[in-house]
Amino acid sequence: MKHTFQKAAAWIKRNARPLEVARWEYIFKNGSRDNVVRYLAAYQNEDGGFGHGIEPLAAILFSNGYLGSWTNFIGNRSK
């Protein structure tokens, strides 16, 4: 199991966007919540919603409830 986790961590660091790397570090390595929020802000629309390619498989620029689910984990985990 440890080997699989290490392989996944290496893959994330090598291939993921900075937002996913920050989320991985936050969830699994006690990383900075502020770092996640900083990268997340790049995807925030003027109306406060999220779009601008936050979901890599959905080219949606406008705010959308589905895309907002990306942000839910921040409020659900306190440090």
C-alpha atoms as an extended CHARMM CRD file, in Angstrom:
* protein
*
        79  EXT
         1         1  MET       CA              0.0000000000        0.0000000000        0.0000000000  PROA      1               0.0000000000
         2         2  LYS       CA              2.7870000000        2.4210000000        0.8820000000  PROA      2               0.0000000000
         3         3  HSD       CA              4.4200000000        1.8430000000       -2.5020000000  PROA      3               0.0000000000
         4         4  THR       CA              1.1400000000        2.5690000000       -4.3080000000  PROA      4               0.0000000000
         5         5  PHE       CA              0.6970000000        5.7860000000       -2.3320000000  PROA      5               0.0000000000
         6         6  GLN       CA              4.2480000000        6.8800000000       -3.1580000000  PROA      6               0.0000000000
         7         7  LYS       CA              3.6670000000        6.1470000000       -6.8530000000  PROA      7               0.0000000000
         8         8  ALA       CA              0.4510000000        8.1880000000       -6.7860000000  PROA      8               0.0000000000
         9         9  ALA       CA              2.2160000000       11.0770000000       -5.0340000000  PROA      9               0.0000000000
        10        10  ALA       CA              4.9960000000       11.0540000000       -7.6320000000  PROA      10              0.0000000000
        11        11  TRP       CA              2.4650000000       11.0050000000      -10.4660000000  PROA      11              0.0000000000
        12        12  ILE       CA              0.5600000000       13.9630000000       -8.9830000000  PROA      12              0.0000000000
        13        13  LYS       CA              3.7440000000       16.0210000000       -8.5910000000  PROA      13              0.0000000000
        14        14  ARG       CA              4.8620000000       15.1890000000      -12.1210000000  PROA      14              0.0000000000
        15        15  ASN       CA              1.5600000000       15.6010000000      -14.0030000000  PROA      15              0.0000000000
        16        16  ALA       CA             -1.0190000000       17.5900000000      -12.0500000000  PROA      16              0.0000000000
        17        17  ARG       CA             -1.7940000000       21.2760000000      -12.2010000000  PROA      17              0.0000000000
        18        18  PRO       CA             -0.6180000000       23.3920000000       -9.2560000000  PROA      18              0.0000000000
        19        19  LEU       CA             -4.1570000000       23.3510000000       -7.8290000000  PROA      19              0.0000000000
        20        20  GLU       CA             -4.2240000000       19.5500000000       -7.6400000000  PROA      20              0.0000000000
        21        21  VAL       CA             -0.7130000000       19.4200000000       -6.1980000000  PROA      21              0.0000000000
        22        22  ALA       CA             -1.7450000000       21.9050000000       -3.4980000000  PROA      22              0.0000000000
        23        23  ARG       CA             -4.9020000000       19.8840000000       -2.7480000000  PROA      23              0.0000000000
        24        24  TRP       CA             -2.8810000000       16.6550000000       -2.5160000000  PROA      24              0.0000000000
        25        25  GLU       CA             -0.4200000000       18.2460000000       -0.1390000000  PROA      25              0.0000000000
        26        26  TYR       CA             -3.2300000000       19.7360000000        1.9360000000  PROA      26              0.0000000000
        27        27  ILE       CA             -5.1200000000       16.4610000000        2.2690000000  PROA      27              0.0000000000
        28        28  PHE       CA             -2.2610000000       13.9810000000        2.5950000000  PROA      28              0.0000000000
        29        29  LYS       CA              0.7480000000       15.9720000000        3.7970000000  PROA      29              0.0000000000
        30        30  ASN       CA             -0.7640000000       18.5520000000        6.1460000000  PROA      30              0.0000000000
        31        31  GLY       CA             -0.1580000000       21.2160000000        3.5050000000  PROA      31              0.0000000000
        32        32  SER       CA             -1.2390000000       24.8250000000        3.5870000000  PROA      32              0.0000000000
        33        33  ARG       CA             -4.9180000000       25.6580000000        3.1690000000  PROA      33              0.0000000000
        34        34  ASP       CA             -3.8780000000       29.1480000000        2.0500000000  PROA      34              0.0000000000
        35        35  ASN       CA             -1.8640000000       27.6230000000       -0.7900000000  PROA      35              0.0000000000
        36        36  VAL       CA             -4.9630000000       25.7890000000       -2.0590000000  PROA      36              0.0000000000
        37        37  VAL       CA             -7.0470000000       28.9550000000       -1.8380000000  PROA      37              0.0000000000
        38        38  ARG       CA             -4.3750000000       30.9300000000       -3.7120000000  PROA      38              0.0000000000
        39        39  TYR       CA             -4.4180000000       28.4920000000       -6.6530000000  PROA      39              0.0000000000
        40        40  LEU       CA             -8.1940000000       28.1590000000       -6.5020000000  PROA      40              0.0000000000
        41        41  ALA       CA             -8.6110000000       31.9330000000       -6.8390000000  PROA      41              0.0000000000
        42        42  ALA       CA             -7.2980000000       31.7230000000      -10.4060000000  PROA      42              0.0000000000
        43        43  TYR       CA            -10.5120000000       29.8920000000      -11.3580000000  PROA      43              0.0000000000
        44        44  GLN       CA            -12.9510000000       32.2270000000       -9.6000000000  PROA      44              0.0000000000
        45        45  ASN       CA            -15.3770000000       34.3160000000      -11.6360000000  PROA      45              0.0000000000
        46        46  GLU       CA            -16.4030000000       37.8800000000      -10.8770000000  PROA      46              0.0000000000
        47        47  ASP       CA            -19.7150000000       36.6330000000       -9.4420000000  PROA      47              0.0000000000
        48        48  GLY       CA            -17.8540000000       34.5470000000       -6.8590000000  PROA      48              0.0000000000
        49        49  GLY       CA            -18.5330000000       31.2370000000       -8.5930000000  PROA      49              0.0000000000
        50        50  PHE       CA            -15.9510000000       29.0260000000      -10.2290000000  PROA      50              0.0000000000
        51        51  GLY       CA            -15.2870000000       28.1910000000      -13.8590000000  PROA      51              0.0000000000
        52        52  HSD       CA            -12.3720000000       29.1130000000      -16.1330000000  PROA      52              0.0000000000
        53        53  GLY       CA            -11.2770000000       25.5130000000      -16.6340000000  PROA      53              0.0000000000
        54        54  ILE       CA            -11.3260000000       24.4140000000      -13.0020000000  PROA      54              0.0000000000
        55        55  GLU       CA            -12.6720000000       21.0690000000      -14.1890000000  PROA      55              0.0000000000
        56        56  PRO       CA            -10.1100000000       19.8630000000      -16.7370000000  PROA      56              0.0000000000
        57        57  LEU       CA            -12.6520000000       17.7690000000      -18.6540000000  PROA      57              0.0000000000
        58        58  ALA       CA            -15.3210000000       20.4800000000      -18.8970000000  PROA      58              0.0000000000
        59        59  ALA       CA            -14.5410000000       23.6640000000      -20.7920000000  PROA      59              0.0000000000
        60        60  ILE       CA            -17.0260000000       25.7650000000      -18.8280000000  PROA      60              0.0000000000
        61        61  LEU       CA            -16.1850000000       29.4010000000      -18.1990000000  PROA      61              0.0000000000
        62        62  PHE       CA            -19.3460000000       30.4510000000      -16.3540000000  PROA      62              0.0000000000
        63        63  SER       CA            -20.1560000000       29.7170000000      -12.7070000000  PROA      63              0.0000000000
        64        64  ASN       CA            -21.8770000000       26.4080000000      -12.1630000000  PROA      64              0.0000000000
        65        65  GLY       CA            -23.0000000000       24.4470000000       -9.0770000000  PROA      65              0.0000000000
        66        66  TYR       CA            -21.1710000000       21.3270000000      -10.1790000000  PROA      66              0.0000000000
        67        67  LEU       CA            -17.8830000000       23.1550000000      -10.4360000000  PROA      67              0.0000000000
        68        68  GLY       CA            -18.4360000000       24.6820000000       -7.0200000000  PROA      68              0.0000000000
        69        69  SER       CA            -18.1250000000       21.2270000000       -5.5110000000  PROA      69              0.0000000000
        70        70  TRP       CA            -14.3800000000       21.5810000000       -6.0490000000  PROA      70              0.0000000000
        71        71  THR       CA            -14.3140000000       24.1640000000       -3.2950000000  PROA      71              0.0000000000
        72        72  ASN       CA            -16.3730000000       22.2520000000       -0.7130000000  PROA      72              0.0000000000
        73        73  PHE       CA            -13.4820000000       20.3530000000        0.8010000000  PROA      73              0.0000000000
        74        74  ILE       CA            -11.8670000000       23.5780000000        2.0290000000  PROA      74              0.0000000000
        75        75  GLY       CA            -14.7600000000       24.4280000000        4.3050000000  PROA      75              0.0000000000
        76        76  ASN       CA            -15.1470000000       20.8510000000        5.5090000000  PROA      76              0.0000000000
        77        77  ARG       CA            -11.6810000000       20.5220000000        6.9620000000  PROA      77              0.0000000000
        78        78  SER       CA            -10.4250000000       22.8930000000        9.5900000000  PROA      78              0.0000000000
        79        79  LYS       CA             -6.8540000000       23.2080000000       10.8040000000  PROA      79              0.0000000000
